[in-house]
């Protein structure tokens, strides 16, 4: 009676009685191991029967010289030794019809029925049959001609006239499972008792073994996925390196990689490009965070510099020094703006830029990071203005310089970067030249150099997207590219970009010389104490009465006591506990007429439309000058 009860019920009962999860885990693992072993034994038995009958068939076919004795085949196929209750062997021709009686379905799959009926109803069209007819010998768990799950051992049988038959030995998987359950049920008491002893006396050892088994699986799959991500699609995980219970998982992962590796080369390179972009995105996120912190630092540096300059108006020397200091901070703010643009913290937008400054900074950086066997030379004309996105300019410069570096990496050489205005009037252009003394390019390579994913570099050293990005960026800026190269004499790439006129530059409004003054009570909220102190002093100097807070919750509590007393609230956006949007929403609920100004170092966290919807009257982006601060406060207070 116990043999008929599935093992899972014993395992559930043991778990319920003991209340110990490791006991159930050990029992399940024991079941899995024995199941795998017994199925391996069943397969070995099927293969032995299959091979013996194949040998006898081959001998029969050879003696009959192509005349098949159906009676002999039937007798041989219906031999039941070691086949169990549901086991059978049968022979299938290339027309997918049986050449012998089926033991389990004699009415439907007799020779006569197979010849008179259809393959769908009376034949044997299975995966194992087709593999055997294709010349494969193997074993697998499949759905047989009865649509039952079976263990199948198959092999081809070839006749002298060239005909190939499929010989199969199969047994129902359920019969094997029943055998396993019966064998385990007889020993369940011993297994549970042993498991309990193992838990009591070897808990630490079991933990180590399980952890090691899992680490093996994670290690194998991790190495496999790592190889796939770097493009080594020939690598496969080794199932034998992991425990029996996890080998099927490893095999399935190998099958997934097999399917993936069959994809086209174009798709593989696209995946590599996506991986590269993900790394850039991670770097951009880090850069954006660093830029945000620098913006906070620059904000109170600006404020204190403005305060010192206001207090030393009578000392021209000190004022001149402070002006230079503020110019340096302006340049730092511009660089941080470029970093935030790269990190997608700012929307890509074209602004008036002096490209000569970007080129000089790039040349300086390349001189420091390139190997000593590559000399960097430059000839940069100053004050060359473009209407451009700084990200595009950096992409053009860095991708062209990177290609030049790869061309000279082995033998060294000279990298020359030049910038010059050419033409005049509406035809004036900025000519950017990047030249190297490397190996050069053939005409065939030049004809394809701007194609996406085309590269001459070894696998893993280039995605083939660099020059395609350059071409797209140049086209977006309204420019064009010229390439001059030949094997043995290096490469010169010239980029012509339209400049902007002095009239266009003059359209940019000049800042006021003096900050506008005003009156009113202001509430300033920022989690940076230095910003609160410095901005409070600036606003006080402009004529306002300011209460500063570093805790947004405390600021809201103070404001709630008398909401009418503040004419304007200035709040940072990104603060711990309660961000600026939450503060603004709460204040607007209690006092809809309250004017609120948003200050942020992340101007992509809230768009102007979102800010207006929340209730912000204006957005002031860090870092800001005293003039910008005074102007936006005065403008907000004047607004109805």
Phi, psi and omega in degrees: 000320180296332182294335183274354181268123180301148183296330183298331178290321175297320180295319179296318179296318179297319179296320181294317184287320185273328184067019184244114181296321180302328179298313179297321180298316181295318180297317179296319178296320178298317178299315182296317181296313181295324179298316180296317181295316182292326176292322175299318178296319179298317177298316180299321179294316178299318180295323178296314178298316181300313184293322179296315181290329177296317180298319181291322177294316180300319179294319179295313181298322180294320181286325183279349177055045175096348177268108187274129177268102183299322180298319179295317180297316179300314181300317182292317183291326183275004174294121192260005185302129175062024183256353178072193183282326185248005182280151176201160172234144178207159184247135182233134180276174180296343177273010178067017176257147181288148176248017179205160177290145177268131182294322186271342179218066187293330182285321186271331186239033171286168179299317181296316180295322181294323181287326184275331185268202180250163179297321182297322184265325189236001181261196181220077181262088181234169179299317182296319179299313182294323177296316181295317178296335178276000176100007182268147171241129182184193179213153182192166173257116188225176168268123184275191184294343177268002184066031174254151179281123183226158167272122187238129172245121189230157179197152175277149173236116184258140179252158184301331182281004177097354181285141177244127174253158174255124177253125184231140172237122188222154176213144182298137177297327181297323179296320178294318179298321178296321178297318181297313181299318180296317180295321182285322181299326178295336185248011189297323181296318180294319181297314182294318180296317178295322180295320178298316178298320181295323179292317184292315188260346185225036183299317181295319181295319179299317180300318180295317182295316179296317180298320179295318179299316179294319179298324178298315179296312180299320179296314180297311181292325178296315177296322179296311181295323178297318178296319179297317183294330179266007173093005179272078186282354178278345182286141176226147174288151182256109182301328184292346180277353181241170179296159183303323184293336184255000183294325180295324177298315180296319179297318179296322178295321176298321178295322177297317179293323176302314180296320181294321182292342178280354177293164183290160179297327179299316182292322178299315180293327176296320177296320178296320178295322179295320178298318178298317180294325178295321176296318178297321180296320178296317177298320180297321178298317177297316180298321179296320178295317178297317180298323179298315179296319178296324178299319177298316179297313181297329182299309181281339171296315175305311185298313181292324177297318178295321179296317178295317181297321178294329182275351181238036183298334183274354181250098184298327181293311179297319180297320179296320178295320179294323177300319178295321178298317180293324176299319178296320178292325176300317180294319177297320179297322178295319179295320178295324175300321177293321178297317181291329175294316178300321183275010178066021173277349174230144180291143176296119180214148182273128178227166178287118184233145171271100185295336181297326179293320179294319179296317180297318179296321179294317179299317180298316180296317180295323179298331182273330187258337181287153178301157183294339181279002176242117180264133181257124177239152182213153173217098189243119176282134184284162173052060174252109188260137177231156168263099192209164172270122182301331178298317179298319180296317178296320178300315180299308183297311186290322179291319177294318179294322179296318178297319178296320178299315180297326180292334183248007188300323185282309188255357181078182180156203183237128174255120182246127177238123183229148176223130183207144172279135177229153182079186181207162178062222180290345180266004181293137180226153170267120181259110178257123183239129174237114185236146175227164179252034183278205188285341182081177183231147175283167179297325180295317179294319179299325182291342183241003191296335181263006178286137175300137176074000176277128179210149175257002180280157177296159179304138179087353182250002179186141181268349183078014183255347187302305182287333175295321176295318178301312181299316180295320180293318180297316179298321180296330179272003179077025182252189177214161185238141174233136182240130176233110184205154175201150180304128176091353181229025172077187184222137174235121178247124181247128179245124178253123182235140180291135177271174174246150187278168177297328179297319179294321177294324182291342180290341179290123183293140178278142180292152177297148181285329181233137178293139177290142180262166180192184178225158178143164179259126184242146173247119183249126182234120176203137182284355177266111182302322181298320179293317179300314182295311186291315181292326177299316179296319179299309183296324176297320178295334178278356176110002185264158172260123190236135168246121183255145180223140173258350179246113183298326179294318178294322179297316180294322179297317179294317179298323184295333182296327180206076185303333185285348189280346181256128176280332182208140174247127175250120184227140172289158180271307188268097180226150181289144175086303184215109183280174185298325180295321180293317178300312182298318181298315180296318181293319181294328178296322182273325182222089184302334182276358182295127177274131184228132180247128181268131173244127184211147172262354178242089186278008174259353181289334178215123180281164176304321179295317178297319180299316179295323180293323179289324180128006178285134179280324182214165174236127177244119185266132175286149349281158181225153179273171178297322180295316179298317180297309182297321183294315184288327176293314180297319181294320180293320180291328180285334184296146182288000000 
